[in-house]
Amino acid sequence: MHINLNAMGTRMKRRRKELKMSQAELAEKVNVSNNHISSIETGKQIPSLTTFVKICEQLDLSLIHISEP
């Protein structure tokens, strides 16, 4: 299975903005750095499974749909 990191990051960023949440707020809620959230949203880094699940929970996103191409 191939995961398009750019598309995944774009979906996360779109949802975060819909919730009017800053990167810093999301980072605090999932216990990672603001820079890590930025890198995930731009497709430069792959989140750990634990971080990915926490982000999806905070953004109320399905784990399946966020990673689909």
C-alpha positions in Angstrom: 0.0 0.0 0.0 1.4 3.4 -1.0 0.4 6.4 1.1 0.6 9.8 -0.5 2.2 11.9 2.3 1.4 15.2 0.7 -2.3 14.4 0.3 -2.5 13.1 3.8 -0.8 16.2 5.2 -3.1 18.4 3.1 -6.2 16.7 4.5 -4.9 17.1 8.1 -4.1 20.7 7.5 -7.6 21.4 6.0 -9.4 19.7 8.9 -7.2 21.5 11.5 -8.1 24.9 9.9 -11.8 23.9 9.7 -11.6 23.4 13.5 -9.8 26.8 13.8 -6.9 25.1 15.5 -3.3 26.3 15.2 -0.4 23.9 14.6 0.9 24.8 18.0 -2.5 23.8 19.6 -2.6 20.5 17.8 1.1 19.8 18.6 0.4 20.4 22.3 -2.6 18.1 22.2 -0.7 15.2 20.7 2.5 15.9 22.6 4.8 16.7 19.6 6.6 19.8 18.5 5.0 22.4 16.3 7.8 21.8 13.7 6.8 18.1 13.6 3.2 19.0 12.8 4.4 21.3 10.1 6.6 18.6 8.6 3.7 16.1 8.6 1.4 18.6 7.0 3.9 19.3 4.2 4.6 15.6 3.6 8.3 15.9 4.8 7.9 13.5 7.7 5.9 10.4 8.4 4.3 10.4 11.8 4.6 7.4 14.1 1.5 5.3 14.3 0.9 6.6 17.8 1.2 10.2 16.7 -1.0 9.5 13.6 -3.8 8.0 15.7 -3.6 11.0 18.2 -3.8 13.5 15.4 -6.8 11.7 13.8 -8.5 11.6 17.2 -7.9 15.4 17.8 -9.1 16.3 14.3 -12.0 13.8 14.4 -10.7 12.1 11.2 -11.1 8.5 10.1 -7.8 6.6 10.1 -8.8 5.0 6.8 -9.9 8.0 4.9 -7.1 10.3 5.8 -4.5 8.0 4.3 -6.4 7.2 1.1 -4.9 8.6 -2.1 
